[in-house]
């Protein structure tokens, strides 16, 4: 058993960050999932709250290592 983390750029801000590929929040651009970092997701959820819209759920493991079996 092992663990892995994916490194990638946040689609919104461009920062390089590590994430769990199965749970990271993402948006689809031309059919490809593009990851969003925790800071951008927090910013989006604050804007949604300000506009009376429910927050986008962020899985607790979204920015943690994932188990490889």
C-alpha angles and dihedrals in degrees: 000000000000143000133236139188126199120225118210146138122270107245092219104045104012097233116146111241140160123245148161105263093212097053110025113119110250145168126223117242113183089338096310121115109235116195126234122209124235094253093054092046091050089050091050092048092050089052091048091050091049088055095046095252124133116258120255108253115247112202112233090237096048094108098029131092116275125226117247114207 
